[in-house]
Amino acid sequence: MSALSQTHALKHLVDTDATWRLLRADNAPVIAALLSEHLGAESRRLPTDELYERLDHDLEALRGHGFELPQSAQGYCAEWRKAGFLTRRPAEEARGETFELAAGALGAIRFLEQLAAPRQTVTESRLASIGVQLGQLAIETDPDATRRLEQLHAQRDRIDAQIERIHSGDLDTLDAARALERVRDILAQAEDIPSDFARVRAEFETLNRDLRARIVESDDTQRTVLDEVFRGVDLIGESDEGRSFAGFSALVLDPAVGATFDDDIERVLARDFAGELTSAQRRYLRRFIGTLKDHSGEIHEVITAFARGLRRYVQSQDYQRDRVLRGLLRTALAAGVEASGHTRPYQPTTLHLELSAVALGSVGAIRLHDPADLDAGAPIEEHVAGVADLEALRALARATEIDFAELIGNVNAVLAEAPQCTVREVLERHPVSQGVASVVGLLTLAANQGTAPGGIETVRWLGSDDRARAADIPIYRFTGRLL
């Protein structure tokens, strides 16, 4: 490829690729950090309302540190979806929609993470992995049976020699540093899987759109796609992408493979060198095969939904309507091109077009009519000031305050007949006039000016509702005149 053609290809990539678009965005650090925090870890799909709430909280914190972020979370999410960083889909388990990272955003975040924490690319483990895969590929693709048998015999001899060394006690285990290097290399490859799944889903969506476009744009002499759908051919499942994913999914869903994979992970994480891994890395490895199964199931549902939708689209004859609409649009465009030579685009016409439906708008702009908004409220009442009633004021004071003057007089009256008395004796000779408030007042006076010899006594009185009341209180004695 020449420099000129490569320049044009890269220029097209700059304009169309979401990964490059995110990396050269003005707020690329903010975008990558927010999306990675909320959609790049274990929760790769969130309801729109929950994501808005989380992002609004983070945006407030960022503004407090000097970042200029004038929009709300909902506004930024709309921009990021339009730029290809986010994918919005209908929620499967509840009403509403969800957001998840698009393949381009996953690739950009992965690239930035590698820049922030670079890993060694030239390692023994990576070279050994390439060598094993290359050797296996050479054996499995060799058409010469003799040479293939020689390679297999040599491989068997190496395994037999290794078995003999182990039987003889020569057990050579991998040292901790090299083992840690290999497991980190495995993690680096495993962390690329989510972006691969997002890319596969995007490829199936593109394939579905292309097949529908081919059905609409093909005429009666080009009915290949249409005829295959009528014959029941699963064009999505039989495509190159579908067959490739089917092979991968069969391997992931194989119970024997899954059990072996989980067992190997548990044994590796039980080694001493695994202590150097972070808790997130260990958790990622333990959940890796389950994550693959979940993503594989989602892709299977997408393939099934696209295949059924395509078959329904053809069998319901909806494509005929779209063909007619396509023909009318092309006719209108051709007429517009022809008229553009002698008619200005802004030239007024006498054509009056009646819309067949109401104008489109956001439901959030609709406000219901509330008659209560026009209600002036209850009429204003005017209260005329009058002369205060002394007896009414006294009654109000007795209802809100304890009459200590009356209680002191009652205690002193009993003490005039006896050298000492208790609260119960005062209440027996002078019934309360304020209910339990009088009892509380007597206890307050006794605690402040009486003595407490110890013991319990029962006091009785009539409440304000003329019902008998009783309570056990500590014994207090009044031994002198109250002041």
C-alpha positions, 0 to 999 in steps of 0.5 A: 500500500502506497503512502497516498492510499494509506493516508486516505485509508487512515483519514477515513478511519479518523472520520468513521472509527469510534476508537480514534474519535474517543482518543482525540476527543477534547474530554477524552480523559473524562470520558474514558474514566467515567465509562470505564468506571461504570461500564467497563468492569463487572457491570457492563450494562446499566439502566439509563436512569441508574447510569444518569444518577451515577454520572451526575454524582461524578460530574459534580465531583469533577466540576469541584476540581476545576473541570468544565463540564456544563452538560448533565449526564443525560446530555453527555450520554446522548452525545456519546451514543451519537459518537459511537461510544455507547450503545442503547438497547431495550431492557430485557427484564424490565421496561426501559432502556440500558446503556453499554459500551460500544466496541470502539469505546472498549478498544479505546479504554483498553488502549489507554489502560495499556498506556497507563500500565504498560506490559512487556510485549516481548516475553517468554510466555508469549513466545512459547504460546505462539510456538505451541500454536504454530507447531500444532497448526503445522501438524494439523494442516500437514497433508503428508501422512508420513511427516505428520506421523513423524511430528506426532511421534516426536511430540510423544517422545518428548512427553514420554521423556518428561514422564520418565524424569518425573518418575525419577524424581526430577520435578522441574516446576516453573519459578514464581517470576516466570509463572507470574509473567505467564498468568499476567499474559493470560490475563492480558489476552482474556481482557480483550474478550469483552471488546471482541464480543461487542465487535461480534455483536456489531458485525451481526447487526451490520449483517442484518442491516445489509441483508435487509438492504439487499432484499429491498434493493434487489429486483425480480432478476436478483432474488437470491437472498429473497429465495434463500429466506423463503426456503428457510435458509438461516443466512445469518447463522450460515454466514462466515461470522455465524459459523465462526461464532458457532465454533467458538460457542460450542467450545465454550458451552462444552461441559468438559471444557468448562470443568477443566478450565475451572479446575485449572484456574483453581489450581493456578490461583492456589499457587504461591505466586498467585498472591501477587495478583490483585483481588480484581484479577483473581476474581476475573479469572474465577468468573472468566468461563461464566462470563464467556457463557453469558456473553455467548448466550447473548450473542445466540439470542441476537442471532436468533432474533435477527434470523426470525426478524428477517424471515418475518420481514420476508414472509409478511411481505413488508419488503414490498412496501419498502420497495415502493417507498424506495422507488418513490424516494428515488423518483423524487430525488431524480426530479429534484436533481433535474429541477436544481438547474433552474430552480433555487432551493429556497424559491417559494412554492404555492404547494400546501402540504397537509400533515397526516399526523400530529407534529413529533415532539418530546413527551417531556414537553407536554404539561397536563392542565391542572385547574387547581393552578388557577384557584385563588385559595380559600377566602381571607378571613378577617379577625377583629381584636377583642377585650381579653377575658381574665378568667379565660387567661387563668384557665389557659395558664392552668391548662399549660402550667403546673399551679405550684402555689396551690400545691405549696398551700396544700402541703403547708396545710397538712404540715400545720396538722402533723409534723411531717407528711408524704406525697400520698398523704397530701393527695389523700387530704387535697385531691388534685385539680390538674390531674397528673400535672399536680402529681408531678408538681408534688414530686418536684417539690418533694425532691427539692425541699423534702427527704427521701427515706427510701421505699415505695408508696402508691398514690391515687388520683382522678384524671381530667376525664374523671377516671381513677389513676394510680402509680408507684412512686419513691417515698418523699417526706415533707418535714418543714414548711415549704417556701 
